[in-house]
Amino acid sequence: MLAWPLPAQFGYTALIMAVQKGHLEVVKLLLASGAHINLADDEVCAPSRALCAAHPSLTLGRACRAQTGATPLNWGAYQAHVDIVRFLLQSGADKNIACVKESWAGFKPIDVACFKDPDHANYGAITALLR
């Protein structure tokens, strides 16, 4: 079994990528497989020995980083994925973790929910879940 977090393109974990794309069933599978629910995309994602053995292009200990320091819940709120936000909260995601890097610094999931479009149809549902 592969250790988490798994590095991915742009330094995002597999969980964050699934959240960004709105794949609820993949989010459920990843969490059931041990993905860290509150791992922000600015945290070090270093490949394990097993992962490096399976994928020779990876380097043991080589860290990858992304841009925002956002957790899966931040990304779900930003993308207005109501079902994913609800599931992450029910699964123990911390709604009080603020982003730490770049233009999202200091913003919690409830703050980033309106970044894209505060008039989005799901904005009210997202903010109600995060209150």
GUFI-737291 format. One line per 3 residues: number of its first residue (from 1); their letters; for each residue x, y, z of N, C-alpha, C. Coordinates in Angstrom, 1 decimal, always signed. Atoms other than C-alpha are relative to their C-alpha. Example, Ala and Ser with C-alpha at 12.3 -4.5 7.8 and 13.67 -1.06 7.14 Angstrom:
residues 2
1> as> +0.9/-1.2/+0.0/+12.3/-4.5/+7.8/+0.9/+1.2/+0.0 | -0.9/-1.1/+0.0/+13.7/-1.1/+7.1/-0.8/+1.1/+0.8 $
***
This chain:
residues 131
1> mla> +0.8/-1.2/+0.0/+0.0/+0.0/+0.0/+0.9/+1.2/+0.0 | -0.8/-1.2/+0.1/+1.3/+3.5/-0.8/-0.3/+0.9/+1.2 | +0.1/-1.0/-1.2/+1.9/+6.0/+2.0/-0.6/+1.3/-0.5 $
4> wpl> +0.6/-1.4/+0.2/+0.0/+9.3/+2.1/+0.9/+1.0/+0.6 | +0.6/-0.5/+1.2/+0.4/+12.0/+1.0/+0.7/-0.4/-1.2 | -0.6/+0.3/+1.3/+0.9/+11.1/-2.6/+0.2/+1.3/-0.7 $
7> paq> -0.3/-1.2/+0.8/+2.6/+13.8/-4.7/-0.7/-0.1/-1.3 | +0.7/+0.0/+1.3/+0.8/+14.8/-7.8/+0.4/+1.2/-0.8 | -0.3/-1.2/+0.8/+1.0/+17.3/-10.6/-0.2/+1.3/+0.8 $
10> fgy> +0.1/-1.3/-0.7/+1.6/+20.8/-9.2/+0.1/-0.1/+1.5 | -0.2/+0.2/-1.5/+2.2/+19.4/-5.7/-1.3/-0.2/+0.7 | +1.3/+0.3/-0.7/-1.5/+18.7/-5.0/+0.0/-1.5/+0.4 $
13> tal> +0.2/+1.4/-0.4/-2.4/+15.5/-3.1/-1.1/-0.5/-0.9 | +1.1/+0.7/+0.8/-4.7/+13.0/-4.8/-1.3/+0.5/+0.5 | +1.2/-0.5/-0.6/-7.4/+14.1/-2.4/-0.4/+1.4/-0.5 $
16> ima> +0.3/-1.3/+0.4/-7.2/+17.7/-3.3/-0.4/+0.0/-1.5 | +0.3/+0.0/+1.4/-7.2/+16.9/-7.0/-1.4/-0.6/-0.2 | +1.4/+0.5/+0.1/-10.4/+14.8/-6.5/-1.0/+1.0/+0.4 $
19> vqk> +0.9/-1.1/-0.4/-12.0/+17.6/-4.6/-0.2/+1.1/-1.0 | +0.1/-1.1/+1.0/-11.1/+20.2/-7.2/-0.9/-0.4/-1.2 | +0.7/+0.4/+1.1/-12.6/+18.1/-9.9/-1.5/-0.5/+0.3 $
22> ghl> +1.4/+0.3/-0.4/-15.8/+17.3/-7.9/-0.3/-1.5/+0.0 | +0.2/+1.5/+0.0/-15.3/+13.5/-7.7/-0.2/-0.5/+1.4 | +0.3/+0.5/-1.4/-17.1/+12.6/-4.5/+0.3/-1.4/+0.3 $
25> evv> -0.2/+1.4/-0.2/-16.8/+8.9/-4.9/+1.6/-0.2/+0.2 | -1.4/+0.1/-0.1/-13.0/+9.3/-5.4/+0.5/+0.6/+1.4 | -0.3/-0.6/-1.3/-12.8/+11.6/-2.3/-0.3/-1.1/+1.1 $
28> kll> +0.3/+1.1/-1.0/-14.6/+8.8/-0.3/+1.0/-1.1/+0.0 | -0.9/+1.1/+0.1/-12.3/+6.2/-1.6/+1.4/+0.4/+0.6 | -1.3/-0.4/-0.5/-9.1/+8.2/-0.8/+0.0/+0.1/+1.5 $
31> las> +0.1/-0.1/-1.4/-10.3/+9.0/+2.7/+0.0/-1.4/+0.7 | +0.1/+1.3/-0.5/-11.2/+5.4/+3.3/+1.4/-0.8/-0.1 | -1.4/+0.6/+0.2/-7.6/+4.5/+2.1/+1.0/+0.7/+0.8 $
34> gah> -0.9/-0.6/-0.9/-6.0/+6.8/+4.6/+0.5/+1.4/-0.4 | -0.5/-1.4/+0.3/-5.6/+10.2/+2.9/-0.3/+0.9/+1.2 | +0.2/-0.9/-1.1/-5.2/+13.0/+5.4/-1.0/+1.1/-0.4 $
37> inl> +1.1/-0.9/+0.4/-8.3/+15.1/+5.4/+0.3/+1.5/+0.1 | -0.3/-1.5/-0.2/-6.7/+18.4/+6.5/+1.4/+0.3/-0.5 | -1.3/-0.3/+0.5/-3.4/+18.2/+4.6/-0.1/+1.1/-1.1 $
40> add> +0.0/-1.1/+0.9/-2.9/+21.5/+2.9/+0.9/-0.2/-1.1 | -0.9/+0.2/+1.1/-1.4/+21.8/-0.5/+1.3/+0.7/+0.0 | -1.3/-0.6/-0.1/+1.5/+23.8/+0.7/+0.9/-0.8/+0.9 $
43> evc> -0.7/+0.9/-0.8/+2.6/+21.0/+3.0/+0.9/-0.9/-0.8 | -0.9/+0.9/+0.7/+5.5/+18.8/+2.0/-0.6/-1.3/-0.4 | +0.5/+1.3/+0.5/+4.5/+15.9/-0.2/+1.2/-0.8/-0.4 $
46> aps> -1.2/+0.8/+0.4/+7.5/+13.6/-0.1/-0.3/-1.4/-0.3 | +0.3/+1.4/+0.4/+7.3/+10.3/-1.9/+0.6/-1.0/+1.0 | -0.5/+1.1/-0.9/+7.7/+7.1/+0.3/+0.9/-0.9/-0.8 $
49> ral> -0.8/+0.9/+0.7/+10.2/+4.4/-0.5/-0.8/-0.9/-1.0 | +0.8/+0.9/+0.8/+7.4/+2.2/-1.8/-0.5/+0.7/-1.3 | +0.5/-0.7/+1.1/+6.1/+4.9/-4.1/+1.2/+0.3/-1.0 $
52> caa> -1.2/-0.2/+0.8/+9.6/+5.7/-5.4/+0.4/-1.3/-0.8 | -0.3/+1.3/+0.6/+10.1/+1.9/-6.1/-0.9/-0.2/-1.2 | +1.0/+0.2/+1.0/+6.9/+1.8/-8.1/+0.1/+1.0/-1.1 $
55> hps> -0.1/-1.1/+1.0/+7.6/+5.1/-10.0/+1.4/+0.5/+0.0 | -1.4/-0.4/+0.0/+11.3/+5.5/-10.8/+0.3/+1.5/-0.3 | -0.2/-1.4/+0.3/+10.8/+9.1/-12.0/+0.0/+0.8/+1.3 $
58> ltl> +0.0/-0.8/-1.2/+10.2/+10.2/-8.4/+1.3/-0.2/+0.8 | -1.2/+0.1/-0.8/+13.0/+10.9/-6.0/-0.3/+0.0/+1.5 | +0.2/+0.1/-1.4/+13.0/+9.9/-2.4/+0.4/+1.3/+0.7 $
61> gra> -0.3/-1.2/-0.8/+12.8/+12.9/-0.1/-0.2/+1.3/-0.8 | +0.2/-1.2/+0.8/+12.2/+15.3/-3.0/-1.4/+0.6/+0.3 | +1.3/-0.6/-0.3/+9.4/+17.6/-1.8/-0.6/+0.8/-1.1 $
64> cra> +0.7/-0.8/+1.0/+6.8/+19.2/-4.0/-0.9/+1.0/+0.8 | +0.9/-1.0/-0.7/+4.8/+22.3/-3.0/-0.9/+0.6/-1.1 | +1.0/-0.7/+0.8/+1.8/+24.1/-4.4/-0.1/+1.5/+0.4 $
67> qtg> +0.0/-1.5/-0.1/+0.6/+27.7/-4.3/-0.8/+0.6/+1.1 | +0.9/-0.8/-0.8/-2.1/+28.4/-1.8/+0.0/-0.4/+1.5 | +0.1/+0.5/-1.4/-1.8/+26.3/+1.4/-1.4/-0.3/+0.4 $
70> atp> +1.4/+0.3/-0.2/-5.4/+25.3/+1.0/-0.2/-1.5/+0.3 | +0.4/+1.3/-0.4/-6.9/+22.2/+2.6/-1.1/-0.5/-1.1 | +1.0/+0.5/+0.9/-9.3/+19.9/+0.7/-1.4/+0.7/+0.2 $
73> lnw> +1.3/-0.7/-0.3/-12.2/+21.7/+2.5/+0.0/+1.4/-0.7 | -0.1/-1.3/+0.7/-10.9/+25.1/+1.2/-0.3/-0.2/-1.5 | +0.2/+0.2/+1.4/-10.8/+23.7/-2.3/-1.5/-0.3/-0.3 $
76> gay> +1.4/+0.3/+0.2/-14.3/+22.2/-2.0/-0.9/+1.2/+0.1 | +0.8/-1.2/-0.2/-15.7/+25.5/-0.8/+0.2/+0.9/-1.2 | -0.3/-0.9/+1.2/-13.9/+27.4/-3.6/-0.7/-0.4/-1.2 $
79> qah> +0.6/+0.5/+1.3/-15.2/+25.1/-6.3/-1.6/-0.2/+0.2 | +1.4/+0.1/-0.2/-18.7/+25.2/-4.7/-0.6/-1.4/-0.1 | +0.4/+1.4/+0.0/-19.0/+21.4/-4.4/-0.7/-0.3/+1.3 $
82> vdi> +0.8/+0.1/-1.3/-21.8/+21.2/-1.8/+0.1/-1.4/+0.6 | -0.1/+1.3/-0.5/-21.8/+17.4/-1.5/+1.3/-0.4/+0.5 | -1.3/+0.3/-0.5/-18.1/+17.2/-1.1/+0.3/+0.8/+1.3 $
85> vrf> -0.2/-0.8/-1.3/-18.0/+20.0/+1.5/-0.8/-0.7/+1.1 | +0.8/+0.6/-1.0/-20.8/+18.3/+3.4/+0.7/-1.3/+0.5 | -0.7/+1.3/-0.4/-18.9/+14.9/+3.3/+1.3/+0.3/+0.7 $
88> llq> -1.2/-0.3/-0.7/-15.6/+16.4/+4.3/-0.3/+0.5/+1.4 | +0.3/-0.4/-1.4/-17.2/+18.1/+7.3/-0.5/-1.1/+0.8 | +0.5/+1.2/-0.7/-19.0/+14.9/+8.3/+1.1/-0.9/+0.3 $
91> sga> -1.1/+0.9/-0.2/-15.7/+13.1/+8.0/+1.1/+0.6/+0.9 | -1.0/-0.6/-1.0/-13.9/+15.5/+10.4/+0.9/+1.1/-0.5 | -0.9/-1.1/+0.5/-12.4/+18.2/+8.2/-0.2/+1.2/+0.9 $
94> dkn> +0.0/-1.2/-0.9/-11.5/+21.3/+10.2/-0.3/+1.3/-0.8 | +0.4/-1.1/+0.7/-13.4/+24.3/+8.9/+0.7/+1.3/+0.4 | -0.7/-1.2/-0.5/-11.2/+26.7/+10.9/+1.5/+0.1/-0.5 $
97> iac> -1.4/-0.1/+0.5/-7.9/+26.0/+9.1/+0.0/+1.1/-1.2 | -0.1/-1.0/+1.0/-6.9/+29.1/+7.1/+1.2/-0.3/-0.9 | -1.1/+0.2/+1.0/-4.8/+29.1/+4.0/+1.2/+0.8/+0.5 $
100> vke> -1.2/-0.7/-0.5/-1.2/+30.2/+4.6/+0.9/+0.6/-1.0 | -1.0/-0.5/+1.0/+0.4/+31.2/+1.3/-0.7/+0.8/-1.0 | +0.4/-0.8/+1.2/+0.1/+33.6/-1.6/-1.3/+0.8/+0.2 $
103> swa> +1.2/-0.8/+0.0/-3.2/+35.3/-2.4/-1.1/-0.5/+0.9 | +1.1/+0.5/-0.9/-5.3/+33.1/-0.1/+0.4/+0.0/+1.5 | -0.5/+0.0/-1.4/-3.3/+33.7/+3.1/-1.1/+0.6/+1.0 $
106> gfk> +0.9/-0.4/-1.1/-5.5/+33.9/+6.2/-1.5/-0.3/-0.3 | +1.4/+0.3/+0.3/-8.7/+32.8/+4.4/-0.4/-1.4/+0.4 | +0.6/+1.3/-0.3/-10.8/+30.0/+5.8/-1.0/-0.5/-1.1 $
109> pid> +0.9/+0.5/+1.1/-13.1/+27.8/+3.7/-1.3/+0.9/-0.2 | +1.2/-0.8/+0.2/-16.1/+30.1/+4.4/+0.4/+1.3/-0.8 | -0.5/-1.2/+0.7/-14.0/+33.0/+3.0/+0.2/-0.3/-1.5 $
112> vac> -0.3/+0.3/+1.4/-12.9/+31.3/-0.2/-1.2/-0.5/-0.8 | +1.2/+0.4/+0.6/-16.4/+30.1/-0.9/-0.5/+1.0/-1.0 | +0.6/-1.1/+0.9/-17.2/+33.5/-2.6/+1.1/+0.5/-0.9 $
115> fkd> -1.1/-0.5/+0.9/-13.8/+33.9/-4.4/-0.4/+0.0/-1.5 | +0.4/+0.2/+1.4/-15.1/+32.5/-7.7/-1.2/+0.9/-0.4 | +1.2/-0.7/+0.4/-18.6/+33.9/-7.8/-1.0/+0.0/+1.2 $
118> pdh> +0.9/-0.1/-1.2/-20.6/+35.1/-4.7/-1.5/-0.2/-0.4 | +1.3/+0.2/+0.5/-23.7/+34.8/-6.9/-0.3/-1.4/-0.5 | +0.1/+1.4/+0.4/-23.1/+31.1/-7.6/-1.2/-0.6/+0.7 $
121> any> +1.2/+0.6/-0.6/-26.2/+29.0/-7.0/+0.3/-0.8/+1.3 | -0.4/+0.8/-1.2/-24.3/+26.9/-4.4/+0.6/+0.8/+1.1 | -0.7/-0.9/-1.1/-22.8/+29.8/-2.4/-0.8/-0.1/+1.3 $
124> gai> +0.8/+0.0/-1.2/-25.7/+29.9/+0.1/+0.1/-1.3/+0.8 | -0.1/+1.4/-0.6/-25.5/+26.1/+0.7/+1.3/-0.2/+0.6 | -1.3/+0.1/-0.5/-21.8/+26.2/+1.1/+0.2/+0.7/+1.3 $
127> tal> -0.2/-0.8/-1.2/-21.7/+29.0/+3.6/-0.9/-0.4/+1.2 | +0.9/+0.5/-1.1/-24.6/+27.5/+5.6/+0.7/-1.2/+0.6 | -0.7/+1.1/-0.5/-22.5/+24.3/+5.9/+1.2/+0.4/+0.9 $
130> lr> -1.3/-0.4/-0.6/-19.4/+26.2/+7.0/-0.2/+0.9/+1.2 | +0.3/-0.9/-1.2/-21.1/+28.4/+9.7/+0.1/-0.8/+1.3 $
***
